[in-house]
């Protein structure tokens, strides 16, 4: 009888412990406090569709729109994008749009991008456009390399090339980069000027910063400003840009 009572007490204590664990466990994708949502990128393909996986572009779009996009489930809170080791090539052509549909990755909401290390987690713009265009909010980037970006050229006779080949930080945006690298990017070339002024190529082959940028154990190297076009139709020919690495402006 004593043995049966003892076993019964052990069973009750075990069930209570299990119920407490289940009640206190956080929902999938959040911390125990429910303050952060982790979106794990599952494909290195650059896509914005509904094929059952979660690309980097789709993960950013989920945060931008506060909705689930493909298999990227958005949960309210400070969003964390987890990037496994891979090269994420941007392959959807179409520069000069800010809806994150094509070209560069456009960020409109606060998020953190956490890679597996700058040596193994690479976002490559493929010279289609710049790599990251951060238009608002607060963003942190850790353990990532940004490379292969090229901001758009100006059309012949139309003036300046665009700024920020790797990273463009808009005014009032706060960005922190940790243990990361920005290398091998360039700004767009100018188109020359058909009037009396003189055009120039874009500023900041690596970074164009109008906001607040903190680089912590991160490097900006081997970037370049675009070339001057020499184009002129009665006006002055264009000239090359400046600040091949980082163009830091205060307005």
Secondary structure, 3 states (H helix, E strand, C coil): CHHHHHHHHHHHHHHHHHHHHHHHCCCCCECCCCCEEEEECCCCCCCCCCCCCCCHHHHHHHHHHCCCECCECCCCCEEEEECCCEEEECCCCCCCCCCCCCCCEEECCCEEEECCCCCCEEEECCCCCCCEEECCCEEEEECCEEECCECCCCCCCEECCCCCCCEEECCCCEEEEECCEEECCECCCCCEECCCCCCECCCCCCEEECCEEEEECCEEECCECCCCCCCECCCCCCECCCCCCEEECCC
